[in-house]
């Protein structure tokens, strides 16, 4: 189970800080209209963006 979680992390773009992730989320929302939420990854300890369909 843990391995499949860590594999899911590989597909994500890592951000060093919440601010970076939030900036990228704003750009994506502006360009694509996609709502993304920054969250801190418990696997790599960096930040990723989650769509509203993910948790
Ligand atoms: Zn991660």
mmCIF file of the protein (N, C-alpha, C, O) and its ligand, coordinates in Angstrom:
data_MODEL
# 
_entry.id   MODEL 
# 
loop_
_entity.id 
_entity.type 
_entity.pdbx_number_of_molecules 
1 polymer     1 
2 non-polymer 1 
# 
_entity_poly.entity_id                      1 
_entity_poly.type                           'polypeptide(L)' 
_entity_poly.nstd_linkage                   no 
_entity_poly.nstd_monomer                   no 
_entity_poly.pdbx_seq_one_letter_code       
;(UNK)(UNK)(UNK)(UNK)(UNK)(UNK)(UNK)(UNK)(UNK)(UNK)(UNK)(UNK)(UNK)(UNK)(UNK)(UNK)
(UNK)(UNK)(UNK)(UNK)(UNK)(UNK)(UNK)(UNK)(UNK)(UNK)(UNK)(UNK)(UNK)(UNK)(UNK)(UNK)
(UNK)(UNK)(UNK)(UNK)(UNK)(UNK)(UNK)(UNK)(UNK)(UNK)(UNK)(UNK)(UNK)(UNK)(UNK)(UNK)
(UNK)(UNK)(UNK)(UNK)(UNK)(UNK)(UNK)
;
_entity_poly.pdbx_seq_one_letter_code_can   XXXXXXXXXXXXXXXXXXXXXXXXXXXXXXXXXXXXXXXXXXXXXXXXXXXXXXX 
_entity_poly.pdbx_strand_id                 A 
# 
loop_
_entity_poly_seq.entity_id 
_entity_poly_seq.num 
_entity_poly_seq.mon_id 
_entity_poly_seq.hetero 
1 1  UNK n 
1 2  UNK n 
1 3  UNK n 
1 4  UNK n 
1 5  UNK n 
1 6  UNK n 
1 7  UNK n 
1 8  UNK n 
1 9  UNK n 
1 10 UNK n 
1 11 UNK n 
1 12 UNK n 
1 13 UNK n 
1 14 UNK n 
1 15 UNK n 
1 16 UNK n 
1 17 UNK n 
1 18 UNK n 
1 19 UNK n 
1 20 UNK n 
1 21 UNK n 
1 22 UNK n 
1 23 UNK n 
1 24 UNK n 
1 25 UNK n 
1 26 UNK n 
1 27 UNK n 
1 28 UNK n 
1 29 UNK n 
1 30 UNK n 
1 31 UNK n 
1 32 UNK n 
1 33 UNK n 
1 34 UNK n 
1 35 UNK n 
1 36 UNK n 
1 37 UNK n 
1 38 UNK n 
1 39 UNK n 
1 40 UNK n 
1 41 UNK n 
1 42 UNK n 
1 43 UNK n 
1 44 UNK n 
1 45 UNK n 
1 46 UNK n 
1 47 UNK n 
1 48 UNK n 
1 49 UNK n 
1 50 UNK n 
1 51 UNK n 
1 52 UNK n 
1 53 UNK n 
1 54 UNK n 
1 55 UNK n 
# 
loop_
_struct_asym.id 
_struct_asym.entity_id 
A 1 
B 2 
# 
loop_
_chem_comp.id 
_chem_comp.type 
_chem_comp.mon_nstd_flag 
UNK 'L-peptide linking' . 
ZN  non-polymer         . 
# 
_pdbx_entity_nonpoly.entity_id   2 
_pdbx_entity_nonpoly.name        ? 
_pdbx_entity_nonpoly.comp_id     ZN 
# 
_pdbx_nonpoly_scheme.asym_id         B 
_pdbx_nonpoly_scheme.entity_id       2 
_pdbx_nonpoly_scheme.mon_id          ZN 
_pdbx_nonpoly_scheme.ndb_seq_num     1 
_pdbx_nonpoly_scheme.pdb_seq_num     101 
_pdbx_nonpoly_scheme.auth_seq_num    101 
_pdbx_nonpoly_scheme.pdb_mon_id      ZN 
_pdbx_nonpoly_scheme.auth_mon_id     ZN 
_pdbx_nonpoly_scheme.pdb_strand_id   A 
_pdbx_nonpoly_scheme.pdb_ins_code    . 
# 
loop_
_atom_site.group_PDB 
_atom_site.id 
_atom_site.type_symbol 
_atom_site.label_atom_id 
_atom_site.label_alt_id 
_atom_site.label_comp_id 
_atom_site.label_asym_id 
_atom_site.label_entity_id 
_atom_site.label_seq_id 
_atom_site.pdbx_PDB_ins_code 
_atom_site.Cartn_x 
_atom_site.Cartn_y 
_atom_site.Cartn_z 
_atom_site.occupancy 
_atom_site.B_iso_or_equiv 
_atom_site.pdbx_formal_charge 
_atom_site.auth_seq_id 
_atom_site.auth_comp_id 
_atom_site.auth_asym_id 
_atom_site.auth_atom_id 
_atom_site.pdbx_PDB_model_num 
ATOM   1   N  N  . UNK A 1 1  ? 0.836   -1.210 0.000   1.00 0.00 ? 1   UNK A N  1 
ATOM   2   C  CA . UNK A 1 1  ? 0.000   0.000  0.000   1.00 0.00 ? 1   UNK A CA 1 
ATOM   3   C  C  . UNK A 1 1  ? 0.868   1.255  0.000   1.00 0.00 ? 1   UNK A C  1 
ATOM   4   O  O  . UNK A 1 1  ? 0.616   2.195  -0.754  1.00 0.00 ? 1   UNK A O  1 
ATOM   5   N  N  . UNK A 1 2  ? 1.884   1.260  0.847   1.00 0.00 ? 2   UNK A N  1 
ATOM   6   C  CA . UNK A 1 2  ? 2.755   2.431  0.917   1.00 0.00 ? 2   UNK A CA 1 
ATOM   7   C  C  . UNK A 1 2  ? 3.485   2.656  -0.409  1.00 0.00 ? 2   UNK A C  1 
ATOM   8   O  O  . UNK A 1 2  ? 3.734   3.796  -0.802  1.00 0.00 ? 2   UNK A O  1 
ATOM   9   N  N  . UNK A 1 3  ? 3.826   1.558  -1.095  1.00 0.00 ? 3   UNK A N  1 
ATOM   10  C  CA . UNK A 1 3  ? 4.552   1.706  -2.347  1.00 0.00 ? 3   UNK A CA 1 
ATOM   11  C  C  . UNK A 1 3  ? 3.701   2.381  -3.416  1.00 0.00 ? 3   UNK A C  1 
ATOM   12  O  O  . UNK A 1 3  ? 4.206   3.214  -4.168  1.00 0.00 ? 3   UNK A O  1 
ATOM   13  N  N  . UNK A 1 4  ? 2.428   2.039  -3.493  1.00 0.00 ? 4   UNK A N  1 
ATOM   14  C  CA . UNK A 1 4  ? 1.572   2.658  -4.494  1.00 0.00 ? 4   UNK A CA 1 
ATOM   15  C  C  . UNK A 1 4  ? 1.406   4.147  -4.200  1.00 0.00 ? 4   UNK A C  1 
ATOM   16  O  O  . UNK A 1 4  ? 1.277   4.950  -5.124  1.00 0.00 ? 4   UNK A O  1 
ATOM   17  N  N  . UNK A 1 5  ? 1.406   4.515  -2.943  1.00 0.00 ? 5   UNK A N  1 
ATOM   18  C  CA . UNK A 1 5  ? 1.311   5.934  -2.570  1.00 0.00 ? 5   UNK A CA 1 
ATOM   19  C  C  . UNK A 1 5  ? 2.549   6.675  -3.041  1.00 0.00 ? 5   UNK A C  1 
ATOM   20  O  O  . UNK A 1 5  ? 2.446   7.770  -3.595  1.00 0.00 ? 5   UNK A O  1 
ATOM   21  N  N  . UNK A 1 6  ? 3.721   6.087  -2.825  1.00 0.00 ? 6   UNK A N  1 
ATOM   22  C  CA . UNK A 1 6  ? 4.946   6.763  -3.216  1.00 0.00 ? 6   UNK A CA 1 
ATOM   23  C  C  . UNK A 1 6  ? 5.062   6.852  -4.732  1.00 0.00 ? 6   UNK A C  1 
ATOM   24  O  O  . UNK A 1 6  ? 5.619   7.819  -5.250  1.00 0.00 ? 6   UNK A O  1 
ATOM   25  N  N  . UNK A 1 7  ? 4.544   5.854  -5.453  1.00 0.00 ? 7   UNK A N  1 
ATOM   26  C  CA . UNK A 1 7  ? 4.534   5.938  -6.901  1.00 0.00 ? 7   UNK A CA 1 
ATOM   27  C  C  . UNK A 1 7  ? 3.660   7.089  -7.372  1.00 0.00 ? 7   UNK A C  1 
ATOM   28  O  O  . UNK A 1 7  ? 3.980   7.744  -8.364  1.00 0.00 ? 7   UNK A O  1 
ATOM   29  N  N  . UNK A 1 8  ? 2.584   7.336  -6.687  1.00 0.00 ? 8   UNK A N  1 
ATOM   30  C  CA . UNK A 1 8  ? 1.702   8.434  -7.061  1.00 0.00 ? 8   UNK A CA 1 
ATOM   31  C  C  . UNK A 1 8  ? 2.432   9.760  -6.954  1.00 0.00 ? 8   UNK A C  1 
ATOM   32  O  O  . UNK A 1 8  ? 2.140   10.697 -7.697  1.00 0.00 ? 8   UNK A O  1 
ATOM   33  N  N  . UNK A 1 9  ? 3.356   9.837  -6.056  1.00 0.00 ? 9   UNK A N  1 
ATOM   34  C  CA . UNK A 1 9  ? 4.115   11.062 -5.831  1.00 0.00 ? 9   UNK A CA 1 
ATOM   35  C  C  . UNK A 1 9  ? 5.043   11.363 -6.999  1.00 0.00 ? 9   UNK A C  1 
ATOM   36  O  O  . UNK A 1 9  ? 5.326   12.529 -7.274  1.00 0.00 ? 9   UNK A O  1 
ATOM   37  N  N  . UNK A 1 10 ? 5.518   10.341 -7.685  1.00 0.00 ? 10  UNK A N  1 
ATOM   38  C  CA . UNK A 1 10 ? 6.480   10.537 -8.773  1.00 0.00 ? 10  UNK A CA 1 
ATOM   39  C  C  . UNK A 1 10 ? 5.885   11.389 -9.886  1.00 0.00 ? 10  UNK A C  1 
ATOM   40  O  O  . UNK A 1 10 ? 6.594   12.171 -10.519 1.00 0.00 ? 10  UNK A O  1 
ATOM   41  N  N  . UNK A 1 11 ? 4.603   11.242 -10.122 1.00 0.00 ? 11  UNK A N  1 
ATOM   42  C  CA . UNK A 1 11 ? 3.959   11.983 -11.198 1.00 0.00 ? 11  UNK A CA 1 
ATOM   43  C  C  . UNK A 1 11 ? 3.732   13.450 -10.868 1.00 0.00 ? 11  UNK A C  1 
ATOM   44  O  O  . UNK A 1 11 ? 3.387   14.244 -11.744 1.00 0.00 ? 11  UNK A O  1 
ATOM   45  N  N  . UNK A 1 12 ? 3.924   13.805 -9.616  1.00 0.00 ? 12  UNK A N  1 
ATOM   46  C  CA . UNK A 1 12 ? 3.610   15.166 -9.191  1.00 0.00 ? 12  UNK A CA 1 
ATOM   47  C  C  . UNK A 1 12 ? 4.820   16.085 -9.358  1.00 0.00 ? 12  UNK A C  1 
ATOM   48  O  O  . UNK A 1 12 ? 5.970   15.662 -9.237  1.00 0.00 ? 12  UNK A O  1 
ATOM   49  N  N  . UNK A 1 13 ? 4.528   17.339 -9.635  1.00 0.00 ? 13  UNK A N  1 
ATOM   50  C  CA . UNK A 1 13 ? 5.589   18.339 -9.689  1.00 0.00 ? 13  UNK A CA 1 
ATOM   51  C  C  . UNK A 1 13 ? 5.881   18.789 -8.256  1.00 0.00 ? 13  UNK A C  1 
ATOM   52  O  O  . UNK A 1 13 ? 4.960   19.198 -7.549  1.00 0.00 ? 13  UNK A O  1 
ATOM   53  N  N  . UNK A 1 14 ? 7.130   18.725 -7.816  1.00 0.00 ? 14  UNK A N  1 
ATOM   54  C  CA . UNK A 1 14 ? 7.455   19.165 -6.459  1.00 0.00 ? 14  UNK A CA 1 
ATOM   55  C  C  . UNK A 1 14 ? 7.753   20.657 -6.393  1.00 0.00 ? 14  UNK A C  1 
ATOM   56  O  O  . UNK A 1 14 ? 8.391   21.215 -7.285  1.00 0.00 ? 14  UNK A O  1 
ATOM   57  N  N  . UNK A 1 15 ? 7.289   21.287 -5.335  1.00 0.00 ? 15  UNK A N  1 
ATOM   58  C  CA . UNK A 1 15 ? 7.593   22.688 -5.070  1.00 0.00 ? 15  UNK A CA 1 
ATOM   59  C  C  . UNK A 1 15 ? 8.277   22.777 -3.715  1.00 0.00 ? 15  UNK A C  1 
ATOM   60  O  O  . UNK A 1 15 ? 7.971   22.030 -2.786  1.00 0.00 ? 15  UNK A O  1 
ATOM   61  N  N  . UNK A 1 16 ? 9.218   23.721 -3.632  1.00 0.00 ? 16  UNK A N  1 
ATOM   62  C  CA . UNK A 1 16 ? 10.003  23.838 -2.404  1.00 0.00 ? 16  UNK A CA 1 
ATOM   63  C  C  . UNK A 1 16 ? 9.211   24.457 -1.263  1.00 0.00 ? 16  UNK A C  1 
ATOM   64  O  O  . UNK A 1 16 ? 9.504   24.219 -0.092  1.00 0.00 ? 16  UNK A O  1 
ATOM   65  N  N  . UNK A 1 17 ? 8.213   25.246 -1.609  1.00 0.00 ? 17  UNK A N  1 
ATOM   66  C  CA . UNK A 1 17 ? 7.481   25.957 -0.558  1.00 0.00 ? 17  UNK A CA 1 
ATOM   67  C  C  . UNK A 1 17 ? 6.008   26.065 -0.928  1.00 0.00 ? 17  UNK A C  1 
ATOM   68  O  O  . UNK A 1 17 ? 5.624   25.881 -2.082  1.00 0.00 ? 17  UNK A O  1 
ATOM   69  N  N  . UNK A 1 18 ? 5.206   26.364 0.065   1.00 0.00 ? 18  UNK A N  1 
ATOM   70  C  CA . UNK A 1 18 ? 3.780   26.547 -0.186  1.00 0.00 ? 18  UNK A CA 1 
ATOM   71  C  C  . UNK A 1 18 ? 3.550   27.730 -1.120  1.00 0.00 ? 18  UNK A C  1 
ATOM   72  O  O  . UNK A 1 18 ? 2.643   27.723 -1.952  1.00 0.00 ? 18  UNK A O  1 
ATOM   73  N  N  . UNK A 1 19 ? 4.407   28.759 -0.958  1.00 0.00 ? 19  UNK A N  1 
ATOM   74  C  CA . UNK A 1 19 ? 4.255   29.952 -1.786  1.00 0.00 ? 19  UNK A CA 1 
ATOM   75  C  C  . UNK A 1 19 ? 4.472   29.625 -3.259  1.00 0.00 ? 19  UNK A C  1 
ATOM   76  O  O  . UNK A 1 19 ? 3.729   30.090 -4.123  1.00 0.00 ? 19  UNK A O  1 
ATOM   77  N  N  . UNK A 1 20 ? 5.496   28.822 -3.539  1.00 0.00 ? 20  UNK A N  1 
ATOM   78  C  CA . UNK A 1 20 ? 5.754   28.407 -4.920  1.00 0.00 ? 20  UNK A CA 1 
ATOM   79  C  C  . UNK A 1 20 ? 4.586   27.621 -5.484  1.00 0.00 ? 20  UNK A C  1 
ATOM   80  O  O  . UNK A 1 20 ? 4.149   27.851 -6.612  1.00 0.00 ? 20  UNK A O  1 
ATOM   81  N  N  . UNK A 1 21 ? 4.089   26.696 -4.688  1.00 0.00 ? 21  UNK A N  1 
ATOM   82  C  CA . UNK A 1 21 ? 2.975   25.873 -5.133  1.00 0.00 ? 21  UNK A CA 1 
ATOM   83  C  C  . UNK A 1 21 ? 1.727   26.720 -5.361  1.00 0.00 ? 21  UNK A C  1 
ATOM   84  O  O  . UNK A 1 21 ? 0.985   26.511 -6.321  1.00 0.00 ? 21  UNK A O  1 
ATOM   85  N  N  . UNK A 1 22 ? 1.509   27.675 -4.466  1.00 0.00 ? 22  UNK A N  1 
ATOM   86  C  CA . UNK A 1 22 ? 0.331   28.531 -4.587  1.00 0.00 ? 22  UNK A CA 1 
ATOM   87  C  C  . UNK A 1 22 ? 0.424   29.403 -5.829  1.00 0.00 ? 22  UNK A C  1 
ATOM   88  O  O  . UNK A 1 22 ? -0.580  29.657 -6.494  1.00 0.00 ? 22  UNK A O  1 
ATOM   89  N  N  . UNK A 1 23 ? 1.638   29.863 -6.140  1.00 0.00 ? 23  UNK A N  1 
ATOM   90  C  CA . UNK A 1 23 ? 1.836   30.662 -7.345  1.00 0.00 ? 23  UNK A CA 1 
ATOM   91  C  C  . UNK A 1 23 ? 1.536   29.836 -8.587  1.00 0.00 ? 23  UNK A C  1 
ATOM   92  O  O  . UNK A 1 23 ? 0.851   30.301 -9.499  1.00 0.00 ? 23  UNK A O  1 
ATOM   93  N  N  . UNK A 1 24 ? 2.046   28.618 -8.620  1.00 0.00 ? 24  UNK A N  1 
ATOM   94  C  CA . UNK A 1 24 ? 1.795   27.729 -9.752  1.00 0.00 ? 24  UNK A CA 1 
ATOM   95  C  C  . UNK A 1 24 ? 0.308   27.418 -9.874  1.00 0.00 ? 24  UNK A C  1 
ATOM   96  O  O  . UNK A 1 24 ? -0.224  27.317 -10.979 1.00 0.00 ? 24  UNK A O  1 
ATOM   97  N  N  . UNK A 1 25 ? -0.350  27.269 -8.748  1.00 0.00 ? 25  UNK A N  1 
ATOM   98  C  CA . UNK A 1 25 ? -1.784  26.988 -8.755  1.00 0.00 ? 25  UNK A CA 1 
ATOM   99  C  C  . UNK A 1 25 ? -2.554  28.167 -9.339  1.00 0.00 ? 25  UNK A C  1 
ATOM   100 O  O  . UNK A 1 25 ? -3.523  27.980 -10.074 1.00 0.00 ? 25  UNK A O  1 
ATOM   101 N  N  . UNK A 1 26 ? -2.118  29.385 -9.008  1.00 0.00 ? 26  UNK A N  1 
ATOM   102 C  CA . UNK A 1 26 ? -2.777  30.575 -9.537  1.00 0.00 ? 26  UNK A CA 1 
ATOM   103 C  C  . UNK A 1 26 ? -2.608  30.665 -11.045 1.00 0.00 ? 26  UNK A C  1 
ATOM   104 O  O  . UNK A 1 26 ? -3.546  31.011 -11.763 1.00 0.00 ? 26  UNK A O  1 
ATOM   105 N  N  . UNK A 1 27 ? -1.409  30.351 -11.521 1.00 0.00 ? 27  UNK A N  1 
ATOM   106 C  CA . UNK A 1 27 ? -1.134  30.375 -12.958 1.00 0.00 ? 27  UNK A CA 1 
ATOM   107 C  C  . UNK A 1 27 ? -1.991  29.343 -13.678 1.00 0.00 ? 27  UNK A C  1 
ATOM   108 O  O  . UNK A 1 27 ? -2.574  29.629 -14.724 1.00 0.00 ? 27  UNK A O  1 
ATOM   109 N  N  . UNK A 1 28 ? -2.065  28.142 -13.110 1.00 0.00 ? 28  UNK A N  1 
ATOM   110 C  CA . UNK A 1 28 ? -2.851  27.074 -13.728 1.00 0.00 ? 28  UNK A CA 1 
ATOM   111 C  C  . UNK A 1 28 ? -4.322  27.446 -13.769 1.00 0.00 ? 28  UNK A C  1 
ATOM   112 O  O  . UNK A 1 28 ? -5.025  27.152 -14.736 1.00 0.00 ? 28  UNK A O  1 
ATOM   113 N  N  . UNK A 1 29 ? -4.776  28.091 -12.714 1.00 0.00 ? 29  UNK A N  1 
ATOM   114 C  CA . UNK A 1 29 ? -6.184  28.492 -12.685 1.00 0.00 ? 29  UNK A CA 1 
ATOM   115 C  C  . UNK A 1 29 ? -6.452  29.568 -13.721 1.00 0.00 ? 29  UNK A C  1 
ATOM   116 O  O  . UNK A 1 29 ? -7.492  29.569 -14.378 1.00 0.00 ? 29  UNK A O  1 
ATOM   117 N  N  . UNK A 1 30 ? -5.499  30.487 -13.860 1.00 0.00 ? 30  UNK A N  1 
ATOM   118 C  CA . UNK A 1 30 ? -5.642  31.574 -14.825 1.00 0.00 ? 30  UNK A CA 1 
ATOM   119 C  C  . UNK A 1 30 ? -5.604  31.026 -16.250 1.00 0.00 ? 30  UNK A C  1 
ATOM   120 O  O  . UNK A 1 30 ? -6.402  31.432 -17.095 1.00 0.00 ? 30  UNK A O  1 
ATOM   121 N  N  . UNK A 1 31 ? -4.681  30.108 -16.516 1.00 0.00 ? 31  UNK A N  1 
ATOM   122 C  CA . UNK A 1 31 ? -4.474  29.625 -17.876 1.00 0.00 ? 31  UNK A CA 1 
ATOM   123 C  C  . UNK A 1 31 ? -5.459  28.535 -18.260 1.00 0.00 ? 31  UNK A C  1 
ATOM   124 O  O  . UNK A 1 31 ? -5.907  28.474 -19.405 1.00 0.00 ? 31  UNK A O  1 
ATOM   125 N  N  . UNK A 1 32 ? -5.793  27.686 -17.321 1.00 0.00 ? 32  UNK A N  1 
ATOM   126 C  CA . UNK A 1 32 ? -6.589  26.503 -17.657 1.00 0.00 ? 32  UNK A CA 1 
ATOM   127 C  C  . UNK A 1 32 ? -7.932  26.459 -16.931 1.00 0.00 ? 32  UNK A C  1 
ATOM   128 O  O  . UNK A 1 32 ? -8.787  25.628 -17.235 1.00 0.00 ? 32  UNK A O  1 
ATOM   129 N  N  . UNK A 1 33 ? -8.102  27.354 -15.982 1.00 0.00 ? 33  UNK A N  1 
ATOM   130 C  CA . UNK A 1 33 ? -9.332  27.340 -15.219 1.00 0.00 ? 33  UNK A CA 1 
ATOM   131 C  C  . UNK A 1 33 ? -9.426  26.166 -14.260 1.00 0.00 ? 33  UNK A C  1 
ATOM   132 O  O  . UNK A 1 33 ? -10.498 25.841 -13.750 1.00 0.00 ? 33  UNK A O  1 
ATOM   133 N  N  . UNK A 1 34 ? -8.288  25.539 -14.025 1.00 0.00 ? 34  UNK A N  1 
ATOM   134 C  CA . UNK A 1 34 ? -8.300  24.388 -13.127 1.00 0.00 ? 34  UNK A CA 1 
ATOM   135 C  C  . UNK A 1 34 ? -8.019  24.825 -11.692 1.00 0.00 ? 34  UNK A C  1 
ATOM   136 O  O  . UNK A 1 34 ? -7.084  25.585 -11.439 1.00 0.00 ? 34  UNK A O  1 
ATOM   137 N  N  . UNK A 1 35 ? -8.804  24.358 -10.792 1.00 0.00 ? 35  UNK A N  1 
ATOM   138 C  CA . UNK A 1 35 ? -8.623  24.694 -9.385  1.00 0.00 ? 35  UNK A CA 1 
ATOM   139 C  C  . UNK A 1 35 ? -7.696  23.673 -8.743  1.00 0.00 ? 35  UNK A C  1 
ATOM   140 O  O  . UNK A 1 35 ? -8.003  22.483 -8.665  1.00 0.00 ? 35  UNK A O  1 
ATOM   141 N  N  . UNK A 1 36 ? -6.551  24.175 -8.284  1.00 0.00 ? 36  UNK A N  1 
ATOM   142 C  CA . UNK A 1 36 ? -5.566  23.299 -7.673  1.00 0.00 ? 36  UNK A CA 1 
ATOM   143 C  C  . UNK A 1 36 ? -5.265  23.785 -6.263  1.00 0.00 ? 36  UNK A C  1 
ATOM   144 O  O  . UNK A 1 36 ? -5.252  24.984 -5.982  1.00 0.00 ? 36  UNK A O  1 
ATOM   145 N  N  . UNK A 1 37 ? -5.030  22.837 -5.404  1.00 0.00 ? 37  UNK A N  1 
ATOM   146 C  CA . UNK A 1 37 ? -4.786  23.179 -4.000  1.00 0.00 ? 37  UNK A CA 1 
ATOM   147 C  C  . UNK A 1 37 ? -3.403  22.679 -3.582  1.00 0.00 ? 37  UNK A C  1 
ATOM   148 O  O  . UNK A 1 37 ? -3.097  21.495 -3.720  1.00 0.00 ? 37  UNK A O  1 
ATOM   149 N  N  . UNK A 1 38 ? -2.573  23.587 -3.072  1.00 0.00 ? 38  UNK A N  1 
ATOM   150 C  CA . UNK A 1 38 ? -1.263  23.139 -2.583  1.00 0.00 ? 38  UNK A CA 1 
ATOM   151 C  C  . UNK A 1 38 ? -1.407  22.296 -1.323  1.00 0.00 ? 38  UNK A C  1 
ATOM   152 O  O  . UNK A 1 38 ? -2.212  22.603 -0.444  1.00 0.00 ? 38  UNK A O  1 
ATOM   153 N  N  . UNK A 1 39 ? -0.624  21.239 -1.250  1.00 0.00 ? 39  UNK A N  1 
ATOM   154 C  CA . UNK A 1 39 ? -0.603  20.436 -0.028  1.00 0.00 ? 39  UNK A CA 1 
ATOM   155 C  C  . UNK A 1 39 ? 0.809   19.907 0.186   1.00 0.00 ? 39  UNK A C  1 
ATOM   156 O  O  . UNK A 1 39 ? 1.548   19.683 -0.773  1.00 0.00 ? 39  UNK A O  1 
ATOM   157 N  N  . UNK A 1 40 ? 1.169   19.713 1.420   1.00 0.00 ? 40  UNK A N  1 
ATOM   158 C  CA . UNK A 1 40 ? 2.501   19.211 1.732   1.00 0.00 ? 40  UNK A CA 1 
ATOM   159 C  C  . UNK A 1 40 ? 2.496   17.694 1.671   1.00 0.00 ? 40  UNK A C  1 
ATOM   160 O  O  . UNK A 1 40 ? 1.700   17.025 2.330   1.00 0.00 ? 40  UNK A O  1 
ATOM   161 N  N  . UNK A 1 41 ? 3.406   17.171 0.863   1.00 0.00 ? 41  UNK A N  1 
ATOM   162 C  CA . UNK A 1 41 ? 3.479   15.725 0.654   1.00 0.00 ? 41  UNK A CA 1 
ATOM   163 C  C  . UNK A 1 41 ? 4.161   15.067 1.851   1.00 0.00 ? 41  UNK A C  1 
ATOM   164 O  O  . UNK A 1 41 ? 5.205   15.523 2.317   1.00 0.00 ? 41  UNK A O  1 
ATOM   165 N  N  . UNK A 1 42 ? 3.555   13.994 2.336   1.00 0.00 ? 42  UNK A N  1 
ATOM   166 C  CA . UNK A 1 42 ? 4.165   13.306 3.483   1.00 0.00 ? 42  UNK A CA 1 
ATOM   167 C  C  . UNK A 1 42 ? 5.229   12.318 3.031   1.00 0.00 ? 42  UNK A C  1 
ATOM   168 O  O  . UNK A 1 42 ? 5.925   11.730 3.858   1.00 0.00 ? 42  UNK A O  1 
ATOM   169 N  N  . UNK A 1 43 ? 5.356   12.135 1.721   1.00 0.00 ? 43  UNK A N  1 
ATOM   170 C  CA . UNK A 1 43 ? 6.357   11.204 1.198   1.00 0.00 ? 43  UNK A CA 1 
ATOM   171 C  C  . UNK A 1 43 ? 7.686   11.920 0.956   1.00 0.00 ? 43  UNK A C  1 
ATOM   172 O  O  . UNK A 1 43 ? 8.722   11.525 1.491   1.00 0.00 ? 43  UNK A O  1 
ATOM   173 N  N  . UNK A 1 44 ? 7.639   12.970 0.148   1.00 0.00 ? 44  UNK A N  1 
ATOM   174 C  CA . UNK A 1 44 ? 8.880   13.657 -0.211  1.00 0.00 ? 44  UNK A CA 1 
ATOM   175 C  C  . UNK A 1 44 ? 9.070   14.937 0.588   1.00 0.00 ? 44  UNK A C  1 
ATOM   176 O  O  . UNK A 1 44 ? 10.104  15.593 0.462   1.00 0.00 ? 44  UNK A O  1 
ATOM   177 N  N  . UNK A 1 45 ? 8.101   15.302 1.401   1.00 0.00 ? 45  UNK A N  1 
ATOM   178 C  CA . UNK A 1 45 ? 8.181   16.479 2.266   1.00 0.00 ? 45  UNK A CA 1 
ATOM   179 C  C  . UNK A 1 45 ? 8.201   17.789 1.487   1.00 0.00 ? 45  UNK A C  1 
ATOM   180 O  O  . UNK A 1 45 ? 8.494   18.845 2.048   1.00 0.00 ? 45  UNK A O  1 
ATOM   181 N  N  . UNK A 1 46 ? 7.893   17.722 0.209   1.00 0.00 ? 46  UNK A N  1 
ATOM   182 C  CA . UNK A 1 46 ? 7.766   18.929 -0.593  1.00 0.00 ? 46  UNK A CA 1 
ATOM   183 C  C  . UNK A 1 46 ? 6.282   19.192 -0.837  1.00 0.00 ? 46  UNK A C  1 
ATOM   184 O  O  . UNK A 1 46 ? 5.414   18.479 -0.333  1.00 0.00 ? 46  UNK A O  1 
ATOM   185 N  N  . UNK A 1 47 ? 6.021   20.222 -1.614  1.00 0.00 ? 47  UNK A N  1 
ATOM   186 C  CA . UNK A 1 47 ? 4.633   20.609 -1.875  1.00 0.00 ? 47  UNK A CA 1 
ATOM   187 C  C  . UNK A 1 47 ? 4.213   20.161 -3.262  1.00 0.00 ? 47  UNK A C  1 
ATOM   188 O  O  . UNK A 1 47 ? 4.992   20.232 -4.212  1.00 0.00 ? 47  UNK A O  1 
ATOM   189 N  N  . UNK A 1 48 ? 2.999   19.707 -3.370  1.00 0.00 ? 48  UNK A N  1 
ATOM   190 C  CA . UNK A 1 48 ? 2.417   19.370 -4.661  1.00 0.00 ? 48  UNK A CA 1 
ATOM   191 C  C  . UNK A 1 48 ? 1.095   20.115 -4.805  1.00 0.00 ? 48  UNK A C  1 
ATOM   192 O  O  . UNK A 1 48 ? 0.604   20.752 -3.873  1.00 0.00 ? 48  UNK A O  1 
ATOM   193 N  N  . UNK A 1 49 ? 0.538   20.008 -6.014  1.00 0.00 ? 49  UNK A N  1 
ATOM   194 C  CA . UNK A 1 49 ? -0.784  20.566 -6.247  1.00 0.00 ? 49  UNK A CA 1 
ATOM   195 C  C  . UNK A 1 49 ? -1.774  19.429 -6.428  1.00 0.00 ? 49  UNK A C  1 
ATOM   196 O  O  . UNK A 1 49 ? -1.534  18.492 -7.190  1.00 0.00 ? 49  UNK A O  1 
ATOM   197 N  N  . UNK A 1 50 ? -2.873  19.524 -5.728  1.00 0.00 ? 50  UNK A N  1 
ATOM   198 C  CA . UNK A 1 50 ? -3.932  18.526 -5.855  1.00 0.00 ? 50  UNK A CA 1 
ATOM   199 C  C  . UNK A 1 50 ? -5.125  19.165 -6.536  1.00 0.00 ? 50  UNK A C  1 
ATOM   200 O  O  . UNK A 1 50 ? -5.509  20.291 -6.218  1.00 0.00 ? 50  UNK A O  1 
ATOM   201 N  N  . UNK A 1 51 ? -5.710  18.432 -7.482  1.00 0.00 ? 51  UNK A N  1 
ATOM   202 C  CA . UNK A 1 51 ? -6.972  18.899 -8.049  1.00 0.00 ? 51  UNK A CA 1 
ATOM   203 C  C  . UNK A 1 51 ? -8.071  18.634 -7.028  1.00 0.00 ? 51  UNK A C  1 
ATOM   204 O  O  . UNK A 1 51 ? -7.860  17.940 -6.034  1.00 0.00 ? 51  UNK A O  1 
ATOM   205 N  N  . UNK A 1 52 ? -9.239  19.193 -7.286  1.00 0.00 ? 52  UNK A N  1 
ATOM   206 C  CA . UNK A 1 52 ? -10.315 19.019 -6.305  1.00 0.00 ? 52  UNK A CA 1 
ATOM   207 C  C  . UNK A 1 52 ? -10.866 17.594 -6.324  1.00 0.00 ? 52  UNK A C  1 
ATOM   208 O  O  . UNK A 1 52 ? -11.671 17.216 -5.473  1.00 0.00 ? 52  UNK A O  1 
ATOM   209 N  N  . UNK A 1 53 ? -10.418 16.805 -7.315  1.00 0.00 ? 53  UNK A N  1 
ATOM   210 C  CA . UNK A 1 53 ? -10.887 15.445 -7.388  1.00 0.00 ? 53  UNK A CA 1 
ATOM   211 C  C  . UNK A 1 53 ? -9.988  14.495 -6.602  1.00 0.00 ? 53  UNK A C  1 
ATOM   212 O  O  . UNK A 1 53 ? -10.329 13.335 -6.372  1.00 0.00 ? 53  UNK A O  1 
ATOM   213 N  N  . UNK A 1 54 ? -8.839  15.016 -6.200  1.00 0.00 ? 54  UNK A N  1 
ATOM   214 C  CA . UNK A 1 54 ? -7.931  14.188 -5.418  1.00 0.00 ? 54  UNK A CA 1 
ATOM   215 C  C  . UNK A 1 54 ? -8.010  14.618 -3.969  1.00 0.00 ? 54  UNK A C  1 
ATOM   216 O  O  . UNK A 1 54 ? -8.631  15.626 -3.633  1.00 0.00 ? 54  UNK A O  1 
ATOM   217 N  N  . UNK A 1 55 ? -7.378  13.844 -3.128  1.00 0.00 ? 55  UNK A N  1 
ATOM   218 C  CA . UNK A 1 55 ? -7.323  14.238 -1.731  1.00 0.00 ? 55  UNK A CA 1 
ATOM   219 C  C  . UNK A 1 55 ? -5.884  14.095 -1.225  1.00 0.00 ? 55  UNK A C  1 
ATOM   220 O  O  . UNK A 1 55 ? -5.609  14.378 -0.059  1.00 0.00 ? 55  UNK A O  1 
HETATM 221 ZN ZN . ZN  B 2 .  ? 5.670   14.021 -2.893  1.00 0.00 ? 101 ZN  A ZN 1 
# 
